[in-house]
Amino acid sequence: MNFVFYNQNYARYRGLPDWARSTLEAHRQDLRSTVYSRPALEAAETHDPWGERAIFGNVRYMNDRGLRRKFDIDRYIRRITEMQ
């Protein structure tokens, strides 16, 4: 949500960070086992299983371990607690 809120180009290639664009460019010519059309991708018509999870369905969730890998959650909690 933050990425979309703060990046007006979130849905465009140029909206990707430099590191993401450079690695995609480096692998542009790699062979693909399957190439999908845009309509097929937009309709999620791929060979991948799109299994749904209980409660969350297809919504990606973030557990505490994932949060701890991404940022200092304890510092964030202290900051929020101090604001109250």
Biopython code that builds the backbone (N, CA, C, O; Angstrom):
import numpy as np
from Bio.PDB.StructureBuilder import StructureBuilder

atoms = [
    (1, "MET", "N", (0.819, -1.186, 0.000)),
    (1, "MET", "CA", (0.000, 0.000, 0.000)),
    (1, "MET", "C", (0.866, 1.256, 0.000)),
    (1, "MET", "O", (0.566, 2.229, -0.692)),
    (2, "ASN", "N", (1.950, 1.224, 0.788)),
    (2, "ASN", "CA", (2.853, 2.379, 0.810)),
    (2, "ASN", "C", (3.466, 2.621, -0.560)),
    (2, "ASN", "O", (3.552, 3.761, -1.016)),
    (3, "PHE", "N", (3.893, 1.545, -1.216)),
    (3, "PHE", "CA", (4.516, 1.686, -2.527)),
    (3, "PHE", "C", (3.560, 2.367, -3.500)),
    (3, "PHE", "O", (3.956, 3.272, -4.234)),
    (4, "VAL", "N", (2.326, 1.942, -3.506)),
    (4, "VAL", "CA", (1.329, 2.516, -4.412)),
    (4, "VAL", "C", (1.024, 3.962, -4.035)),
    (4, "VAL", "O", (0.855, 4.812, -4.909)),
    (5, "PHE", "N", (0.953, 4.239, -2.743)),
    (5, "PHE", "CA", (0.628, 5.592, -2.286)),
    (5, "PHE", "C", (1.734, 6.585, -2.645)),
    (5, "PHE", "O", (1.449, 7.697, -3.090)),
    (6, "TYR", "N", (2.991, 6.187, -2.454)),
    (6, "TYR", "CA", (4.100, 7.105, -2.633)),
    (6, "TYR", "C", (4.742, 7.077, -4.023)),
    (6, "TYR", "O", (5.600, 7.909, -4.316)),
    (7, "ASN", "N", (4.346, 6.149, -4.869)),
    (7, "ASN", "CA", (4.966, 6.029, -6.183)),
    (7, "ASN", "C", (3.896, 6.184, -7.253)),
    (7, "ASN", "O", (3.125, 5.259, -7.509)),
    (8, "GLN", "N", (3.852, 7.353, -7.873)),
    (8, "GLN", "CA", (2.823, 7.595, -8.892)),
    (8, "GLN", "C", (2.998, 6.708, -10.114)),
    (8, "GLN", "O", (2.067, 6.566, -10.906)),
    (9, "ASN", "N", (4.172, 6.107, -10.283)),
    (9, "ASN", "CA", (4.428, 5.199, -11.403)),
    (9, "ASN", "C", (4.388, 3.736, -10.976)),
    (9, "ASN", "O", (5.024, 2.890, -11.604)),
    (10, "TYR", "N", (3.653, 3.434, -9.921)),
    (10, "TYR", "CA", (3.641, 2.074, -9.365)),
    (10, "TYR", "C", (3.237, 1.010, -10.373)),
    (10, "TYR", "O", (3.670, -0.136, -10.250)),
    (11, "ALA", "N", (2.431, 1.346, -11.354)),
    (11, "ALA", "CA", (1.940, 0.360, -12.319)),
    (11, "ALA", "C", (2.750, 0.378, -13.619)),
    (11, "ALA", "O", (2.370, -0.267, -14.597)),
    (12, "ARG", "N", (3.853, 1.110, -13.630)),
    (12, "ARG", "CA", (4.667, 1.223, -14.832)),
    (12, "ARG", "C", (6.069, 0.668, -14.582)),
    (12, "ARG", "O", (6.544, 0.643, -13.447)),
    (13, "TYR", "N", (6.708, 0.234, -15.631)),
    (13, "TYR", "CA", (8.063, -0.307, -15.539)),
    (13, "TYR", "C", (9.015, 0.714, -14.907)),
    (13, "TYR", "O", (9.859, 0.356, -14.086)),
    (14, "ARG", "N", (8.876, 1.962, -15.289)),
    (14, "ARG", "CA", (9.772, 2.996, -14.747)),
    (14, "ARG", "C", (9.541, 3.236, -13.254)),
    (14, "ARG", "O", (10.356, 3.883, -12.595)),
    (15, "GLY", "N", (8.452, 2.725, -12.729)),
    (15, "GLY", "CA", (8.185, 2.861, -11.309)),
    (15, "GLY", "C", (8.960, 1.871, -10.454)),
    (15, "GLY", "O", (9.001, 1.999, -9.231)),
    (16, "LEU", "N", (9.575, 0.883, -11.098)),
    (16, "LEU", "CA", (10.368, -0.099, -10.353)),
    (16, "LEU", "C", (11.662, 0.536, -9.860)),
    (16, "LEU", "O", (12.175, 1.454, -10.500)),
    (17, "PRO", "N", (12.196, 0.070, -8.744)),
    (17, "PRO", "CA", (13.490, 0.579, -8.289)),
    (17, "PRO", "C", (14.597, 0.215, -9.283)),
    (17, "PRO", "O", (14.454, -0.727, -10.062)),
    (18, "ASP", "N", (15.680, 0.956, -9.250)),
    (18, "ASP", "CA", (16.792, 0.727, -10.176)),
    (18, "ASP", "C", (17.284, -0.716, -10.140)),
    (18, "ASP", "O", (17.541, -1.308, -11.189)),
    (19, "TRP", "N", (17.419, -1.291, -8.939)),
    (19, "TRP", "CA", (17.944, -2.653, -8.827)),
    (19, "TRP", "C", (17.026, -3.653, -9.522)),
    (19, "TRP", "O", (17.502, -4.621, -10.115)),
    (20, "ALA", "N", (15.717, -3.429, -9.455)),
    (20, "ALA", "CA", (14.768, -4.353, -10.086)),
    (20, "ALA", "C", (14.851, -4.249, -11.607)),
    (20, "ALA", "O", (14.864, -5.263, -12.305)),
    (21, "ARG", "N", (14.906, -3.021, -12.112)),
    (21, "ARG", "CA", (15.023, -2.842, -13.565)),
    (21, "ARG", "C", (16.326, -3.424, -14.091)),
    (21, "ARG", "O", (16.337, -4.051, -15.151)),
    (22, "SER", "N", (17.429, -3.226, -13.365)),
    (22, "SER", "CA", (18.710, -3.721, -13.863)),
    (22, "SER", "C", (18.755, -5.244, -13.895)),
    (22, "SER", "O", (19.310, -5.816, -14.833)),
    (23, "THR", "N", (18.187, -5.912, -12.899)),
    (23, "THR", "CA", (18.209, -7.377, -12.925)),
    (23, "THR", "C", (17.254, -7.926, -13.985)),
    (23, "THR", "O", (17.541, -8.949, -14.605)),
    (24, "LEU", "N", (16.133, -7.260, -14.194)),
    (24, "LEU", "CA", (15.230, -7.692, -15.267)),
    (24, "LEU", "C", (15.885, -7.526, -16.628)),
    (24, "LEU", "O", (15.767, -8.397, -17.489)),
    (25, "GLU", "N", (16.581, -6.399, -16.825)),
    (25, "GLU", "CA", (17.282, -6.166, -18.084)),
    (25, "GLU", "C", (18.382, -7.203, -18.301)),
    (25, "GLU", "O", (18.573, -7.681, -19.419)),
    (26, "ALA", "N", (19.104, -7.551, -17.238)),
    (26, "ALA", "CA", (20.191, -8.528, -17.352)),
    (26, "ALA", "C", (19.672, -9.902, -17.770)),
    (26, "ALA", "O", (20.409, -10.696, -18.355)),
    (27, "HIS", "N", (18.411, -10.179, -17.472)),
    (27, "HIS", "CA", (17.834, -11.492, -17.782)),
    (27, "HIS", "C", (16.771, -11.439, -18.881)),
    (27, "HIS", "O", (15.989, -12.374, -19.059)),
    (28, "ARG", "N", (16.763, -10.336, -19.602)),
    (28, "ARG", "CA", (15.767, -10.140, -20.661)),
    (28, "ARG", "C", (15.801, -11.242, -21.721)),
    (28, "ARG", "O", (14.752, -11.655, -22.216)),
    (29, "GLN", "N", (16.990, -11.718, -22.070)),
    (29, "GLN", "CA", (17.131, -12.710, -23.129)),
    (29, "GLN", "C", (17.082, -14.158, -22.631)),
    (29, "GLN", "O", (17.199, -15.085, -23.432)),
    (30, "ASP", "N", (16.912, -14.361, -21.334)),
    (30, "ASP", "CA", (16.819, -15.723, -20.807)),
    (30, "ASP", "C", (15.646, -16.452, -21.459)),
    (30, "ASP", "O", (14.604, -15.857, -21.733)),
    (31, "LEU", "N", (15.831, -17.740, -21.700)),
    (31, "LEU", "CA", (14.755, -18.536, -22.283)),
    (31, "LEU", "C", (13.631, -18.722, -21.278)),
    (31, "LEU", "O", (13.876, -18.936, -20.090)),
    (32, "ARG", "N", (12.410, -18.640, -21.756)),
    (32, "ARG", "CA", (11.227, -18.857, -20.935)),
    (32, "ARG", "C", (10.627, -20.203, -21.302)),
    (32, "ARG", "O", (10.514, -20.538, -22.481)),
    (33, "SER", "N", (10.239, -20.977, -20.289)),
    (33, "SER", "CA", (9.610, -22.270, -20.574)),
    (33, "SER", "C", (8.212, -22.068, -21.144)),
    (33, "SER", "O", (7.734, -22.881, -21.934)),
    (34, "THR", "N", (7.555, -20.976, -20.738)),
    (34, "THR", "CA", (6.211, -20.653, -21.212)),
    (34, "THR", "C", (6.101, -19.149, -21.360)),
    (34, "THR", "O", (6.582, -18.402, -20.509)),
    (35, "VAL", "N", (5.474, -18.702, -22.430)),
    (35, "VAL", "CA", (5.227, -17.278, -22.625)),
    (35, "VAL", "C", (3.719, -17.086, -22.714)),
    (35, "VAL", "O", (3.047, -17.699, -23.544)),
    (36, "TYR", "N", (3.200, -16.225, -21.843)),
    (36, "TYR", "CA", (1.760, -15.977, -21.791)),
    (36, "TYR", "C", (1.420, -14.656, -22.469)),
    (36, "TYR", "O", (2.222, -13.722, -22.481)),
    (37, "SER", "N", (0.238, -14.598, -23.024)),
    (37, "SER", "CA", (-0.239, -13.334, -23.588)),
    (37, "SER", "C", (-0.667, -12.432, -22.431)),
    (37, "SER", "O", (-0.911, -12.901, -21.319)),
    (38, "ARG", "N", (-0.754, -11.150, -22.707)),
    (38, "ARG", "CA", (-1.210, -10.218, -21.671)),
    (38, "ARG", "C", (-2.608, -10.571, -21.168)),
    (38, "ARG", "O", (-2.827, -10.594, -19.957)),
    (39, "PRO", "N", (-3.571, -10.850, -22.074)),
    (39, "PRO", "CA", (-4.900, -11.232, -21.581)),
    (39, "PRO", "C", (-4.873, -12.485, -20.701)),
    (39, "PRO", "O", (-5.613, -12.570, -19.721)),
    (40, "ALA", "N", (-4.028, -13.451, -21.047)),
    (40, "ALA", "CA", (-3.940, -14.662, -20.227)),
    (40, "ALA", "C", (-3.404, -14.333, -18.832)),
    (40, "ALA", "O", (-3.914, -14.837, -17.832)),
    (41, "LEU", "N", (-2.382, -13.491, -18.773)),
    (41, "LEU", "CA", (-1.850, -13.091, -17.472)),
    (41, "LEU", "C", (-2.883, -12.328, -16.648)),
    (41, "LEU", "O", (-3.048, -12.578, -15.454)),
    (42, "GLU", "N", (-3.578, -11.390, -17.304)),
    (42, "GLU", "CA", (-4.571, -10.593, -16.587)),
    (42, "GLU", "C", (-5.726, -11.439, -16.068)),
    (42, "GLU", "O", (-6.345, -11.099, -15.060)),
    (43, "ALA", "N", (-6.016, -12.545, -16.756)),
    (43, "ALA", "CA", (-7.094, -13.445, -16.323)),
    (43, "ALA", "C", (-6.573, -14.557, -15.418)),
    (43, "ALA", "O", (-7.326, -15.454, -15.038)),
    (44, "ALA", "N", (-5.280, -14.502, -15.070)),
    (44, "ALA", "CA", (-4.641, -15.524, -14.227)),
    (44, "ALA", "C", (-4.771, -16.910, -14.840)),
    (44, "ALA", "O", (-4.953, -17.897, -14.128)),
    (45, "GLU", "N", (-4.677, -16.980, -16.156)),
    (45, "GLU", "CA", (-4.760, -18.256, -16.869)),
    (45, "GLU", "C", (-3.346, -18.767, -17.140)),
    (45, "GLU", "O", (-2.859, -18.735, -18.270)),
    (46, "THR", "N", (-2.707, -19.235, -16.082)),
    (46, "THR", "CA", (-1.354, -19.763, -16.181)),
    (46, "THR", "C", (-1.338, -21.188, -15.660)),
    (46, "THR", "O", (-2.352, -21.686, -15.171)),
    (47, "HIS", "N", (-0.205, -21.836, -15.763)),
    (47, "HIS", "CA", (-0.096, -23.213, -15.301)),
    (47, "HIS", "C", (0.127, -23.303, -13.792)),
    (47, "HIS", "O", (0.085, -24.395, -13.225)),
    (48, "ASP", "N", (0.362, -22.163, -13.139)),
    (48, "ASP", "CA", (0.595, -22.180, -11.697)),
    (48, "ASP", "C", (-0.685, -22.558, -10.950)),
    (48, "ASP", "O", (-1.764, -22.184, -11.407)),
    (49, "PRO", "N", (-0.627, -23.265, -9.847)),
    (49, "PRO", "CA", (-1.823, -23.509, -9.017)),
    (49, "PRO", "C", (-2.159, -22.210, -8.244)),
    (49, "PRO", "O", (-1.241, -21.675, -7.621)),
    (50, "TRP", "N", (-3.259, -21.716, -8.230)),
    (50, "TRP", "CA", (-3.704, -20.500, -7.501)),
    (50, "TRP", "C", (-4.552, -20.900, -6.337)),
    (50, "TRP", "O", (-5.668, -20.403, -6.185)),
    (51, "GLY", "N", (-4.048, -21.795, -5.498)),
    (51, "GLY", "CA", (-4.770, -22.300, -4.341)),
    (51, "GLY", "C", (-5.072, -21.196, -3.351)),
    (51, "GLY", "O", (-4.232, -20.331, -3.101)),
    (52, "GLU", "N", (-6.258, -21.224, -2.791)),
    (52, "GLU", "CA", (-6.645, -20.233, -1.791)),
    (52, "GLU", "C", (-6.361, -20.754, -0.392)),
    (52, "GLU", "O", (-6.421, -21.958, -0.140)),
    (53, "ARG", "N", (-6.052, -19.833, 0.514)),
    (53, "ARG", "CA", (-5.793, -20.174, 1.906)),
    (53, "ARG", "C", (-7.027, -19.885, 2.745)),
    (53, "ARG", "O", (-7.818, -18.995, 2.429)),
    (54, "ALA", "N", (-7.177, -20.637, 3.799)),
    (54, "ALA", "CA", (-8.278, -20.373, 4.734)),
    (54, "ALA", "C", (-8.140, -18.945, 5.262)),
    (54, "ALA", "O", (-7.028, -18.480, 5.512)),
    (55, "ILE", "N", (-9.220, -18.279, 5.423)),
    (55, "ILE", "CA", (-9.352, -16.924, 5.950)),
    (55, "ILE", "C", (-8.856, -15.871, 4.957)),
    (55, "ILE", "O", (-9.584, -14.921, 4.667)),
    (56, "PHE", "N", (-7.636, -16.014, 4.428)),
    (56, "PHE", "CA", (-7.044, -14.995, 3.577)),
    (56, "PHE", "C", (-7.412, -15.125, 2.110)),
    (56, "PHE", "O", (-7.289, -14.154, 1.363)),
    (57, "GLY", "N", (-7.860, -16.294, 1.676)),
    (57, "GLY", "CA", (-8.160, -16.487, 0.265)),
    (57, "GLY", "C", (-6.911, -16.273, -0.565)),
    (57, "GLY", "O", (-5.899, -16.935, -0.339)),
    (58, "ASN", "N", (-6.965, -15.351, -1.531)),
    (58, "ASN", "CA", (-5.824, -15.038, -2.378)),
    (58, "ASN", "C", (-5.040, -13.819, -1.902)),
    (58, "ASN", "O", (-4.069, -13.411, -2.540)),
    (59, "VAL", "N", (-5.464, -13.239, -0.778)),
    (59, "VAL", "CA", (-4.787, -12.053, -0.272)),
    (59, "VAL", "C", (-3.478, -12.467, 0.391)),
    (59, "VAL", "O", (-3.468, -13.340, 1.259)),
    (60, "ARG", "N", (-2.380, -11.845, -0.012)),
    (60, "ARG", "CA", (-1.081, -12.149, 0.573)),
    (60, "ARG", "C", (-1.015, -11.540, 1.965)),
    (60, "ARG", "O", (-1.344, -10.370, 2.157)),
    (61, "TYR", "N", (-0.594, -12.328, 2.919)),
    (61, "TYR", "CA", (-0.499, -11.827, 4.289)),
    (61, "TYR", "C", (0.950, -11.709, 4.702)),
    (61, "TYR", "O", (1.837, -12.277, 4.066)),
    (62, "MET", "N", (1.187, -10.970, 5.768)),
    (62, "MET", "CA", (2.541, -10.807, 6.296)),
    (62, "MET", "C", (2.502, -11.183, 7.768)),
    (62, "MET", "O", (1.782, -10.567, 8.553)),
    (63, "ASN", "N", (3.278, -12.199, 8.142)),
    (63, "ASN", "CA", (3.331, -12.578, 9.553)),
    (63, "ASN", "C", (4.458, -11.815, 10.254)),
    (63, "ASN", "O", (5.201, -11.072, 9.612)),
    (64, "ASP", "N", (4.582, -11.998, 11.565)),
    (64, "ASP", "CA", (5.574, -11.239, 12.315)),
    (64, "ASP", "C", (7.008, -11.547, 11.876)),
    (64, "ASP", "O", (7.861, -10.660, 11.897)),
    (65, "ARG", "N", (7.279, -12.779, 11.484)),
    (65, "ARG", "CA", (8.634, -13.110, 11.028)),
    (65, "ARG", "C", (8.977, -12.357, 9.757)),
    (65, "ARG", "O", (10.102, -11.884, 9.599)),
    (66, "GLY", "N", (8.016, -12.243, 8.850)),
    (66, "GLY", "CA", (8.243, -11.480, 7.626)),
    (66, "GLY", "C", (8.466, -10.008, 7.919)),
    (66, "GLY", "O", (9.319, -9.369, 7.303)),
    (67, "LEU", "N", (7.702, -9.469, 8.859)),
    (67, "LEU", "CA", (7.884, -8.071, 9.240)),
    (67, "LEU", "C", (9.260, -7.847, 9.850)),
    (67, "LEU", "O", (9.924, -6.856, 9.544)),
    (68, "ARG", "N", (9.690, -8.761, 10.712)),
    (68, "ARG", "CA", (11.000, -8.627, 11.369)),
    (68, "ARG", "C", (12.139, -8.692, 10.346)),
    (68, "ARG", "O", (13.172, -8.049, 10.537)),
    (69, "ARG", "N", (11.968, -9.449, 9.276)),
    (69, "ARG", "CA", (12.994, -9.504, 8.239)),
    (69, "ARG", "C", (13.069, -8.195, 7.460)),
    (69, "ARG", "O", (14.127, -7.833, 6.945)),
    (70, "LYS", "N", (11.952, -7.491, 7.376)),
    (70, "LYS", "CA", (11.891, -6.297, 6.538)),
    (70, "LYS", "C", (12.217, -4.999, 7.276)),
    (70, "LYS", "O", (12.771, -4.075, 6.681)),
    (71, "PHE", "N", (11.882, -4.918, 8.558)),
    (71, "PHE", "CA", (12.191, -3.696, 9.300)),
    (71, "PHE", "C", (12.186, -3.949, 10.796)),
    (71, "PHE", "O", (11.799, -5.022, 11.259)),
    (72, "ASP", "N", (12.619, -2.950, 11.541)),
    (72, "ASP", "CA", (12.746, -3.044, 13.001)),
    (72, "ASP", "C", (11.369, -2.858, 13.629)),
    (72, "ASP", "O", (10.994, -1.744, 13.996)),
    (73, "ILE", "N", (10.629, -3.938, 13.748)),
    (73, "ILE", "CA", (9.257, -3.877, 14.253)),
    (73, "ILE", "C", (9.211, -3.434, 15.716)),
    (73, "ILE", "O", (8.277, -2.740, 16.118)),
    (74, "ASP", "N", (10.202, -3.823, 16.514)),
    (74, "ASP", "CA", (10.209, -3.413, 17.921)),
    (74, "ASP", "C", (10.338, -1.897, 18.055)),
    (74, "ASP", "O", (9.681, -1.288, 18.899)),
    (75, "ARG", "N", (11.178, -1.294, 17.226)),
    (75, "ARG", "CA", (11.314, 0.168, 17.237)),
    (75, "ARG", "C", (10.000, 0.827, 16.827)),
    (75, "ARG", "O", (9.595, 1.835, 17.406)),
    (76, "TYR", "N", (9.341, 0.253, 15.828)),
    (76, "TYR", "CA", (8.053, 0.785, 15.376)),
    (76, "TYR", "C", (7.013, 0.714, 16.497)),
    (76, "TYR", "O", (6.271, 1.672, 16.717)),
    (77, "ILE", "N", (6.959, -0.403, 17.196)),
    (77, "ILE", "CA", (5.990, -0.556, 18.295)),
    (77, "ILE", "C", (6.279, 0.455, 19.400)),
    (77, "ILE", "O", (5.352, 1.052, 19.948)),
    (78, "ARG", "N", (7.550, 0.652, 19.731)),
    (78, "ARG", "CA", (7.901, 1.656, 20.752)),
    (78, "ARG", "C", (7.443, 3.041, 20.317)),
    (78, "ARG", "O", (6.899, 3.804, 21.115)),
    (79, "ARG", "N", (7.665, 3.355, 19.062)),
    (79, "ARG", "CA", (7.277, 4.670, 18.555)),
    (79, "ARG", "C", (5.767, 4.877, 18.627)),
    (79, "ARG", "O", (5.300, 5.930, 19.060)),
    (80, "ILE", "N", (5.019, 3.884, 18.208)),
    (80, "ILE", "CA", (3.553, 3.976, 18.247)),
    (80, "ILE", "C", (3.065, 4.079, 19.677)),
    (80, "ILE", "O", (2.160, 4.857, 19.979)),
    (81, "THR", "N", (3.675, 3.282, 20.569)),
    (81, "THR", "CA", (3.278, 3.303, 21.982)),
    (81, "THR", "C", (3.529, 4.670, 22.592)),
    (81, "THR", "O", (2.710, 5.154, 23.372)),
    (82, "GLU", "N", (4.637, 5.296, 22.256)),
    (82, "GLU", "CA", (4.967, 6.615, 22.785)),
    (82, "GLU", "C", (4.008, 7.671, 22.287)),
    (82, "GLU", "O", (3.808, 8.681, 22.963)),
    (83, "MET", "N", (3.406, 7.474, 21.126)),
    (83, "MET", "CA", (2.478, 8.460, 20.554)),
    (83, "MET", "C", (1.141, 8.442, 21.268)),
    (83, "MET", "O", (0.386, 9.411, 21.189)),
    (84, "GLN", "N", (0.838, 7.367, 21.958)),
    (84, "GLN", "CA", (-0.493, 7.251, 22.589)),
    (84, "GLN", "C", (-0.590, 8.021, 23.866)),
    (84, "GLN", "O", (-1.640, 8.021, 24.508)),
]
sb = StructureBuilder()
sb.init_structure("model")
sb.init_model(0)
sb.init_chain("A")
sb.init_seg("    ")
for serial, (resi, resn, name, xyz) in enumerate(atoms, 1):
    if name == "N":
        sb.init_residue(resn, " ", resi, " ")
    sb.init_atom(name, np.array(xyz, "f"), 0.0, 1.0, " ", f" {name:<3s}", serial, name[0])
structure = sb.get_structure()
